[in-house]
Amino acid sequence: MAAESGHPPACYCLGNCLNQGVGVERDGAAAAAWYQKAVDAGFPPALCNLGVCYENGNGVEENLEKAVALYRKGAELGDAGAQCNLGFCCETGRGTTQSWDEAVYWSRQAAEQGHPRAQCNLGWCCEAGKGVPQNWAEAADWYRQAADQGYPRGLNNLGVCYEHGEGVSRDVEKAVSLYREAAEQDYAPAYHCLANCYTRGVGVPRDKGEAARLYQKAADQGYPPALCNLGVCYENGDGVAQDPEKAASLYLQAAEGGDRAAMCNLGWCYESGLGVAQSWENAVLWYRRSAEAGYARGQCNLAWCYEAGKGVPKDTEKAVLWYQRAVEQDHCRAQYNLALCYYAGRGVKQDFAEAARLFQLAPDQGDSAARNYLGDLYRTGKGVERDTAKAFQFYSLAAKDEALPVAMRNLGLCYEQGIGTAKDLAKARSCYEQAAAKGDEQAKQQLARLSGPSAP
């Protein structure tokens, strides 16, 4: 009755009922019509809701520019919802020119009125340094204000701050508590973050079964990162029965949702024939999508395909280009592979100094083969000042990797010839024996020489 008499709040409330199906059958067109009546009567909150109708094409033909115009009018009248939505449109360039400055301005206007979504949006800008100087402490403060209102995204994002000690003192138990509170509201990213904690044993005992259950909860909502991690569970049999076909299917769903890691994992499935028919062409397709989305492992894998000529014509220069992009993200295998390119002059001008620099990066992340090459460079003085003590040190570290017998053989050479250490034929023989037992042919020859009639 009140709405039919043109009472603006009543028109607005009836629009909400029709939009949500509360007490009446859901009817987007009727909802939009009642919102329009409220707008025509000068009721500011209706501007935001009518804007949402135009943004999503709910009951009216989609018109992003009109949506933005309605948000802007509402925002200028002080409506927090309209300010928040206008800020997001400015952030994404949806229906208007993209502008981080405007995004921050309107998000802040709404956030200061206590709008939880705007508080999270502004917090993310502070976290990422978009439109404002990067400031984790300020980001955490805005997330906290949203969390204090029980807003699930605020709870989850504040949990991330506590898990990693960004803007707050690290407290993994607090992080788990926040994730759990957000998950109780069926918030997919919180299920995912909580599952990650159970996977790694962060703030809770490690429990792969519980992790898989939580990934499934988020995956049921189509959350791409959870689809990817659930795929990992099925690939490895972590908390679920191993099922390569299901893993590949989950990777595909996540990849189609834009998850970069899933794109790379699906590429690996095609490379190795895991759960799908082996196909180098499809492997390259998914590695390329992952690489172009900026995922370091995808960039490294695509580079290797170019280097080896798998699924694409062999092109070492393109391989170097993709390795370099992955190296910019500190990807260890890319650092090693690019170092090899400089070492051998493959796809790039030979440069032992640059090879040494890259090999130096890889050992920081535990690459034994890189340590072995560094031993070679310091032993020969290529690209670095010759230093036999360092050569011996790098060979010793590399030789701890039983899967790298060449390093054990090189360590044997140091003991045999007194390179960087005192001569010790017994230790040299022991090193050669260990390397030979792992199939190293040169070690077998060295051992035979030491054991022959002309042995020292």
Residue pairs with C-beta under 8 A, 6 or more apart in sequence:
2 10
3 10
3 11
3 13
3 14
3 34
3 37
6 37
6 41
8 37
8 38
8 41
8 42
8 43
8 46
9 38
9 43
11 34
11 35
11 37
11 38
11 41
11 43
11 46
12 34
12 35
12 38
12 43
12 45
12 46
12 49
14 34
15 30
15 31
15 32
15 33
15 34
15 35
15 38
15 46
15 49
16 22
16 31
16 49
17 23
17 24
18 24
18 26
18 27
18 28
18 30
18 31
18 34
19 26
19 28
19 31
19 49
19 53
19 58
19 59
20 26
27 59
28 53
28 58
28 59
28 60
29 59
29 60
30 59
31 53
31 58
31 59
32 50
32 53
32 58
32 59
32 60
33 59
35 46
35 49
35 50
35 53
36 46
36 50
38 45
38 46
38 50
39 46
39 47
39 50
39 70
44 74
44 77
44 78
44 79
44 82
45 74
45 79
45 81
47 70
47 71
47 73
47 74
47 77
47 79
47 82
48 70
48 71
48 74
48 79
48 81
48 82
48 85
49 81
50 70
51 66
51 67
51 68
51 69
51 70
51 71
51 74
51 82
51 85
52 58
52 67
52 85
53 59
53 60
53 67
54 60
54 62
54 63
54 64
54 66
54 67
54 70
55 62
55 64
55 67
55 85
55 89
55 94
55 95
56 62
64 89
64 94
64 95
65 95
65 96
67 85
67 89
67 95
68 86
68 89
68 94
68 95
68 96
70 82
71 82
71 83
71 85
71 86
71 89
72 82
72 86
73 82
74 81
74 82
74 83
74 86
75 82
75 83
75 86
75 106
75 109
78 113
80 109
80 110
80 113
80 114
80 115
80 118
81 110
81 115
83 106
83 107
83 109
83 110
83 113
83 115
83 118
84 106
84 107
84 110
84 115
84 117
84 118
84 121
86 102
86 106
87 102
87 103
87 104
87 105
87 106
87 107
87 109
87 110
87 118
87 121
87 122
88 94
88 103
88 107
88 121
89 95
89 96
90 96
90 97
90 98
90 99
90 100
90 102
90 103
90 106
91 98
91 100
91 103
91 107
91 121
91 125
91 130
92 98
100 125
100 130
100 131
101 131
103 121
103 125
103 130
103 131
104 122
104 125
104 130
104 131
104 132
107 118
107 121
107 122
107 125
108 118
108 122
109 118
110 117
110 118
111 118
111 119
111 121
111 122
111 142
111 145
114 145
114 149
116 145
116 146
116 149
116 151
116 153
116 154
117 146
117 151
117 153
119 142
119 143
119 145
119 146
119 151
119 154
120 142
120 143
120 146
120 151
120 153
120 154
120 157
122 142
123 138
123 139
123 140
123 141
123 142
123 143
123 146
123 154
123 157
124 130
124 139
124 157
125 131
125 132
126 132
126 134
126 135
126 136
126 138
126 139
126 142
127 134
127 136
127 139
127 166
128 134
129 135
132 138
135 167
136 161
136 166
136 167
137 167
137 168
138 167
139 157
139 161
139 166
139 167
140 158
140 161
140 166
140 167
140 168
141 167
143 154
143 157
143 158
143 161
144 154
144 158
145 154
146 153
146 154
146 155
146 157
146 158
147 154
147 155
147 157
147 158
147 178
148 154
150 181
150 185
152 182
152 185
152 187
152 190
153 182
153 187
153 189
155 178
155 179
155 181
155 182
155 187
155 190
156 178
156 179
156 182
156 187
156 189
156 190
156 193
158 178
159 174
159 175
159 176
159 177
159 178
159 179
159 182
159 190
159 193
160 166
160 175
160 193
161 167
161 168
161 175
162 168
162 170
162 171
162 172
162 174
162 175
162 178
163 170
163 172
163 175
163 193
163 197
163 202
163 203
164 170
172 197
172 202
172 203
173 203
175 193
175 197
175 202
175 203
176 194
176 197
176 202
176 203
176 204
179 190
179 193
179 194
179 197
180 190
180 194
181 190
182 189
182 190
183 190
183 191
183 194
183 214
183 217
186 217
186 221
188 217
188 218
188 221
188 222
188 223
188 226
189 218
189 223
189 225
191 214
191 215
191 217
191 218
191 223
191 226
192 214
192 215
192 218
192 223
192 225
192 226
192 229
194 214
195 210
195 211
195 212
195 213
195 214
195 215
195 218
195 226
195 229
196 202
196 211
196 229
197 203
197 204
198 204
198 206
198 207
198 208
198 210
198 211
198 214
199 206
199 208
199 211
199 229
199 238
200 206
207 239
208 233
208 238
208 239
209 239
209 240
210 239
211 233
211 238
211 239
212 230
212 233
212 238
212 239
212 240
213 239
215 226
215 229
215 230
215 233
216 226
216 230
217 226
218 225
218 226
219 226
219 227
219 230
219 250
222 253
222 257
224 253
224 254
224 257
224 258
224 259
224 262
225 254
225 259
225 261
227 250
227 251
227 253
227 254
227 257
227 259
227 262
228 250
228 251
228 254
228 255
228 259
228 261
228 262
228 265
230 250
231 246
231 247
231 248
231 249
231 250
231 251
231 254
231 262
231 265
232 238
232 247
232 265
233 239
233 240
233 247
234 240
234 241
234 242
234 243
234 244
234 246
234 247
234 250
235 242
235 244
235 247
235 265
235 274
235 275
236 242
243 275
244 269
244 274
244 275
245 275
245 276
246 275
247 269
247 274
247 275
248 266
248 269
248 274
248 275
248 276
249 275
250 262
251 262
251 263
251 265
251 266
251 269
252 262
252 266
253 262
254 261
254 262
255 262
255 263
255 266
255 286
255 289
258 293
260 290
260 293
260 294
260 295
260 298
261 290
261 295
261 297
263 286
263 287
263 289
263 290
263 293
263 295
263 298
264 286
264 287
264 290
264 295
264 297
264 298
264 301
266 286
267 282
267 283
267 284
267 285
267 286
267 287
267 290
267 298
267 301
268 274
268 283
268 301
269 275
269 276
270 276
270 278
270 279
270 280
270 282
270 283
270 285
270 286
271 278
271 280
271 283
271 301
271 310
272 278
276 282
279 311
280 305
280 310
280 311
281 311
282 311
283 301
283 305
283 310
283 311
284 302
284 305
284 310
284 311
284 312
286 298
287 298
287 301
287 302
287 305
288 298
288 302
289 298
290 297
290 298
290 299
290 301
290 302
291 298
291 299
291 301
291 302
291 322
291 325
294 329
296 325
296 326
296 329
296 330
296 331
296 334
297 326
297 331
297 333
299 322
299 323
299 325
299 326
299 329
299 331
299 334
300 322
300 323
300 326
300 331
300 333
300 334
300 337
302 322
303 318
303 319
303 320
303 321
303 322
303 323
303 326
303 334
303 337
304 310
304 319
304 337
305 311
305 312
306 312
306 314
306 315
306 316
306 318
306 319
306 322
307 314
307 316
307 319
307 337
307 341
307 346
307 347
308 314
309 315
315 347
316 341
316 346
316 347
316 348
317 347
317 348
318 347
319 341
319 347
320 338
320 341
320 346
320 347
320 348
323 334
323 337
323 338
323 341
324 338
326 333
326 334
327 334
327 335
327 338
327 358
327 361
330 361
330 365
332 361
332 362
332 365
332 366
332 367
333 367
335 358
335 359
335 361
335 362
335 365
335 367
335 370
336 358
336 359
336 362
336 367
336 369
336 370
338 358
339 354
339 355
339 356
339 357
339 358
339 359
339 362
339 370
339 373
340 346
340 355
340 373
341 347
341 348
342 348
342 350
342 351
342 352
342 354
342 355
342 358
343 350
343 352
343 355
343 373
344 350
345 351
351 383
352 377
352 382
352 383
352 384
353 383
353 384
354 383
355 373
355 377
355 383
356 374
356 377
356 382
356 383
356 384
358 370
359 370
359 371
359 373
359 374
359 377
360 370
360 374
362 370
363 370
363 371
363 374
363 394
363 397
368 397
368 398
368 400
368 401
368 403
368 404
368 407
369 398
369 404
369 407
371 394
371 395
371 397
371 398
371 407
372 394
372 395
372 398
372 404
372 406
372 407
372 410
374 390
374 391
374 394
375 390
375 391
375 392
375 393
375 394
375 395
375 398
375 407
375 410
376 382
376 391
376 410
377 383
377 384
378 384
378 386
378 387
378 388
378 390
378 391
378 394
379 386
379 388
379 391
379 419
379 420
380 386
387 420
388 414
388 419
388 420
389 420
389 421
390 420
391 414
391 419
391 420
392 411
392 414
392 419
392 420
392 421
393 420
395 407
395 410
395 411
395 414
396 411
398 404
398 407
398 410
398 411
399 407
399 408
399 410
399 411
399 431
401 407
402 438
403 438
405 434
405 435
405 436
405 438
405 439
405 440
405 443
406 435
406 440
406 442
408 431
408 432
408 434
408 435
408 438
408 440
408 443
409 431
409 432
409 435
409 440
409 442
409 443
409 446
411 431
412 427
412 428
412 429
412 430
412 431
412 432
412 435
412 443
412 446
413 419
413 428
413 446
414 420
414 421
415 421
415 423
415 424
415 425
415 427
415 428
415 431
416 423
416 425
416 428
416 446
416 450
417 423
425 450
425 456
428 450
429 447
429 450
429 451
431 443
432 443
432 444
432 446
432 447
432 450
433 443
433 447
435 443
436 443
436 444
436 447
449 455
450 456
